[in-house]
């Protein structure tokens, strides 16, 4: 197929490469031209505007930072909604469920295109390896149609969760679990280090026990290595998602005492200038220059 893709950041670029490797033609747009030109070397066709992407492709996927970026790309003067050729929009961004539902209604009224919210989990490594998990909201028949053609190029699991917005709610559940677990791992690492215990051995010591997890095995080495790792997901991005979790919980009256407290730890990290850093660098909040106590 000829597929469109807007948003070529840390996640979007490897997802596009997976589409190209699967044999699709891909037209791309990005706000800054550098990533698009890099993908052109891999065979992608670069477009000047989102509307040009939609004029070329009936199916267009997005992977953008936040809801404001999604709104600008879809509904801006040269946005996707300006094209009558667009039939399906697949949004891999992580945004608030209520804004997703509003955007879906606006798009359908503008040109009859159908919205599928399909946020992802698995990080840049999962995008490059094609092992992402996708949680989808929208028409179930559309999800079944899109999955084998497009989504399976970069995902190993696609789960339809309900109507439009349900995918975003599920992603917020994912982020609640991930963010709080990473914070707990950081506290455990700091506890071990302050006690003079080799924190880097925690994954080996706890393997197979109740404290073991993918996040434990992944993040303790990243937290204890001498040099900060290249960002796979930033602390600022996680804070953005935790703020969305808090807003949804407030609207629903859902108590989230753990996630709310953890959100303040990420906010402190962001205040200390760590927003662009890899999520593992939450550990730096606990060092001698930024002790929480």
Secondary structure per residue as TSV (DSSP state, phi and psi in degrees):
chain	resnum	aa	ss	phi	psi
A	1	X	-	360.0	163.2
A	2	X	E	-99.4	110.8
A	3	X	E	-116.3	140.7
A	4	X	E	-98.5	152.4
A	5	X	E	-148.7	126.6
A	6	X	E	-120.4	127.4
A	7	X	-	104.9	98.8
A	8	X	-	-118.7	48.0
A	9	X	S	-81.8	-153.1
A	10	X	T	-59.6	-33.0
A	11	X	T	-90.7	-44.9
A	12	X	H	-62.0	-42.2
A	13	X	H	-61.1	-49.9
A	14	X	H	-66.3	-27.8
A	15	X	H	-66.6	-40.8
A	16	X	H	-63.8	-40.6
A	17	X	H	-62.2	-36.5
A	18	X	H	-64.8	-38.9
A	19	X	H	-63.3	-42.4
A	20	X	H	-64.2	-41.3
A	21	X	H	-65.0	-27.0
A	22	X	T	-79.7	-4.2
A	23	X	T	99.8	3.5
A	24	X	-	-79.1	151.0
A	25	X	E	-83.9	136.9
A	26	X	E	-131.8	123.5
A	27	X	E	-99.8	134.0
A	28	X	E	-127.6	154.6
A	29	X	E	-141.5	143.1
A	30	X	-	-145.1	147.5
A	31	X	S	-59.4	-44.3
A	32	X	S	-99.0	137.3
A	33	X	H	-75.0	-20.2
A	34	X	H	-55.2	-54.3
A	35	X	H	-60.2	-35.2
A	36	X	H	-65.7	-41.0
A	37	X	H	-66.2	-35.0
A	38	X	H	-63.5	-40.1
A	39	X	H	-73.3	-25.5
A	40	X	H	-60.6	-34.3
A	41	X	T	-66.1	-21.8
A	42	X	T	-92.4	-3.2
A	43	X	T	115.4	-2.5
A	44	X	-	-72.9	152.6
A	45	X	E	-101.3	123.3
A	46	X	E	-89.8	133.3
A	47	X	-	-111.6	153.5
A	48	X	S	-81.4	-26.2
A	49	X	S	-143.1	159.9
A	50	X	H	-58.8	-38.1
A	51	X	H	-59.1	-39.1
A	52	X	H	-62.4	-37.3
A	53	X	H	-59.9	-47.4
A	54	X	H	-68.3	-33.4
A	55	X	H	-63.3	-29.2
A	56	X	H	-88.5	-29.2
A	57	X	-	-130.4	128.9
A	58	X	S	-73.0	-28.8
A	59	X	E	-110.0	126.6
A	60	X	E	-131.6	133.5
A	61	X	E	-107.7	148.3
A	62	X	E	-120.7	146.5
A	63	X	-	-145.6	86.9
A	64	X	-	-118.9	167.0
A	65	X	S	-71.2	-45.4
A	66	X	S	-150.4	-178.5
A	67	X	H	-66.6	-33.9
A	68	X	H	-64.3	-39.9
A	69	X	H	-65.6	-40.5
A	70	X	H	-61.0	-45.9
A	71	X	H	-61.0	-42.3
A	72	X	H	-65.3	-43.0
A	73	X	H	-70.4	-35.6
A	74	X	H	-83.8	-43.9
A	75	X	H	-112.9	3.8
A	76	X	S	-67.5	176.0
A	77	X	T	-56.3	-34.8
A	78	X	T	-113.7	33.2
A	79	X	S	-82.4	173.7
A	80	X	G	-60.4	-35.8
A	81	X	G	-66.9	-14.2
A	82	X	G	-76.3	-10.0
A	83	X	-	-100.4	129.7
A	84	X	T	-78.9	-9.1
A	85	X	T	-81.0	-19.7
A	86	X	-	-68.6	129.6
A	87	X	-	-116.2	-36.5
A	88	X	E	-136.3	130.2
A	89	X	E	-116.1	124.7
A	90	X	E	-111.1	111.9
A	91	X	E	-101.8	110.9
A	92	X	-	-91.1	-0.2
A	93	X	S	-68.0	160.3
A	94	X	-	-106.3	104.9
A	95	X	-	-136.7	173.4
A	96	X	-	-67.6	140.1
A	97	X	H	-59.0	-38.5
A	98	X	H	-67.0	-36.2
A	99	X	H	-71.2	-33.7
A	100	X	H	-59.7	-46.7
A	101	X	H	-63.9	-39.8
A	102	X	H	-63.9	-45.0
A	103	X	H	-62.3	-40.2
A	104	X	H	-60.1	-45.6
A	105	X	H	-64.0	-43.3
A	106	X	H	-62.5	-41.6
A	107	X	H	-66.6	-42.8
A	108	X	H	-63.0	-39.3
A	109	X	H	-68.3	-31.0
A	110	X	H	-74.0	-45.2
A	111	X	H	-148.9	9.2
A	112	X	-	80.4	3.9
A	113	X	-	-72.8	151.4
A	114	X	E	-104.8	138.1
A	115	X	E	-100.6	133.1
A	116	X	E	-123.0	112.8
A	117	X	E	-85.1	126.9
A	118	X	E	-142.5	59.9
A	119	X	E	-61.7	157.7
A	120	X	E	-122.0	159.5
A	121	X	E	-138.6	143.4
A	122	X	S	137.5	-7.5
A	123	X	H	71.5	-178.2
A	124	X	H	-64.4	-33.5
A	125	X	H	-63.5	-41.6
A	126	X	H	-66.5	-36.6
A	127	X	H	-64.2	-44.2
A	128	X	H	-67.9	-35.1
A	129	X	H	-87.1	-10.5
A	130	X	T	76.7	30.3
A	131	X	-	-118.7	23.1
A	132	X	E	-64.4	155.8
A	133	X	E	-104.7	130.9
A	134	X	E	-118.0	132.3
A	135	X	E	-114.1	118.8
A	136	X	E	-113.3	144.7
A	137	X	E	-128.5	136.4
A	138	X	S	142.7	-170.2
A	139	X	-	-59.7	130.5
A	140	X	H	-64.9	-34.7
A	141	X	H	-69.8	-34.0
A	142	X	H	-67.1	-41.9
A	143	X	H	-59.2	-43.0
A	144	X	H	-65.6	-31.0
A	145	X	H	-75.0	-40.9
A	146	X	H	-77.0	-33.0
A	147	X	H	-55.8	-57.0
A	148	X	H	-70.9	-25.5
A	149	X	H	-82.7	-44.7
A	150	X	T	-116.5	-54.7
A	151	X	G	-65.4	-34.9
A	152	X	G	-68.9	-9.2
A	153	X	G	-65.7	-30.4
A	154	X	T	-131.5	6.2
A	155	X	E	-127.4	142.7
A	156	X	E	-96.9	-12.6
A	157	X	E	-146.9	127.8
A	158	X	E	-125.4	124.3
A	159	X	E	-122.1	120.2
A	160	X	E	-79.8	124.7
A	161	X	E	-107.1	-9.7
A	162	X	E	143.5	-160.2
A	163	X	S	-69.4	177.4
A	164	X	T	-50.6	132.8
A	165	X	T	100.2	-23.1
A	166	X	H	-66.9	-33.6
A	167	X	H	-63.4	-41.4
A	168	X	H	-67.4	-37.7
A	169	X	H	-60.7	-43.2
A	170	X	H	-63.6	-39.5
A	171	X	H	-63.7	-36.3
A	172	X	H	-66.3	-35.8
A	173	X	H	-61.8	-43.8
A	174	X	H	-57.5	-48.5
A	175	X	H	-67.4	-33.0
A	176	X	H	-60.6	-46.5
A	177	X	H	-68.5	-45.6
A	178	X	H	-64.7	-49.4
A	179	X	H	-63.7	-42.8
A	180	X	H	-69.8	-34.7
A	181	X	H	-68.1	-43.0
A	182	X	H	-60.9	-40.3
A	183	X	H	-63.3	-40.6
A	184	X	H	-64.9	-39.5
A	185	X	H	-63.2	-43.0
A	186	X	H	-60.5	-42.1
A	187	X	H	-65.4	-38.3
A	188	X	H	-66.3	-41.5
A	189	X	H	-62.3	-45.9
A	190	X	H	-62.4	-39.5
A	191	X	H	-61.9	-44.2
A	192	X	H	-65.4	-45.2
A	193	X	H	-62.9	-43.6
A	194	X	H	-66.9	-23.9
A	195	X	T	-88.4	-0.8
A	196	X	T	79.0	17.8
A	197	X	-	-96.1	145.4
A	198	X	-	-69.9	95.5
A	199	X	G	-62.8	-29.7
A	200	X	G	-64.6	-14.9
A	201	X	G	-91.5	-1.4
A	202	X	H	-57.6	-42.5
A	203	X	H	-58.8	-40.8
A	204	X	H	-68.0	-42.7
A	205	X	H	-68.6	-32.8
A	206	X	H	-99.7	-2.4
A	207	X	T	-59.3	131.0
A	208	X	T	87.3	-12.1
A	209	X	S	-90.0	-177.3
A	210	X	T	-68.1	-23.6
A	211	X	T	-83.8	-9.3
A	212	X	-	-69.3	147.1
A	213	X	-	-167.5	166.0
A	214	X	H	-58.7	-41.0
A	215	X	H	-67.8	-38.2
A	216	X	H	-60.2	-49.2
A	217	X	H	-66.0	-31.1
A	218	X	H	-83.1	-40.5
A	219	X	H	-92.1	-27.5
A	220	X	H	-60.9	-47.7
A	221	X	H	-59.4	-37.3
A	222	X	H	-70.5	-30.8
A	223	X	H	-79.6	-25.6
A	224	X	H	-103.8	-5.6
A	225	X	S	-73.9	155.4
A	226	X	S	-65.3	-44.0
A	227	X	S	-99.6	141.6
A	228	X	-	-64.7	132.8
A	229	X	-	-73.0	158.3
A	230	X	-	-61.9	138.7
A	231	X	-	-62.8	129.3
A	232	X	S	-99.5	-41.3
A	233	X	S	-142.5	136.4
A	234	X	B	-91.1	156.7
A	235	X	H	-61.9	-36.0
A	236	X	H	-63.5	-38.0
A	237	X	H	-66.6	-42.6
A	238	X	H	-64.0	-39.7
A	239	X	H	-61.8	-41.8
A	240	X	H	-57.7	-43.1
A	241	X	H	-69.7	-38.0
A	242	X	H	-66.1	-34.0
A	243	X	H	-64.5	-36.9
A	244	X	H	-68.4	-39.1
A	245	X	H	-58.0	-47.7
A	246	X	H	-62.1	-39.3
A	247	X	H	-66.4	-43.6
A	248	X	H	-63.2	-43.2
A	249	X	H	-62.1	-40.5
A	250	X	H	-63.0	-44.2
A	251	X	H	-62.5	-36.1
A	252	X	H	-89.6	-15.9
A	253	X	T	77.8	25.8
A	254	X	-	-86.3	122.1
A	255	X	-	-73.6	130.5
A	256	X	-	-135.3	63.0
A	257	X	H	-62.0	-36.7
A	258	X	H	-70.4	-51.2
A	259	X	H	-62.2	-36.3
A	260	X	H	-64.7	-42.8
A	261	X	H	-66.5	-42.5
A	262	X	H	-63.4	-36.5
A	263	X	H	-57.6	-35.1
A	264	X	H	-69.6	-30.5
A	265	X	H	-65.9	-44.1
A	266	X	H	-65.4	-35.5
A	267	X	H	-66.2	-37.9
A	268	X	H	-63.9	-43.2
A	269	X	H	-59.9	-42.3
A	270	X	I	-64.3	-40.3
A	271	X	I	-64.5	-30.5
A	272	X	I	-81.6	5.6
A	273	X	I	89.6	12.8
A	274	X	I	-93.8	4.6
A	275	X	T	-51.8	-44.7
A	276	X	T	-76.2	-10.4
A	277	X	S	-75.7	160.6
A	278	X	B	-58.2	148.6
A	279	X	G	-56.7	-30.7
A	280	X	G	-60.8	-21.4
A	281	X	G	-77.3	6.4
A	282	X	G	-55.9	-26.7
A	283	X	G	-58.4	-26.9
A	284	X	G	-71.0	-17.1
A	285	X	G	-62.5	-26.4
A	286	X	G	-96.9	2.4
A	287	X	S	-79.5	-179.9
A	288	X	T	-64.8	-22.6
A	289	X	T	-88.5	-8.0
A	290	X	S	-147.3	40.1
A	291	X	-	-64.4	130.9
A	292	X	-	-70.4	-24.9
A	293	X	-	-78.5	360.0
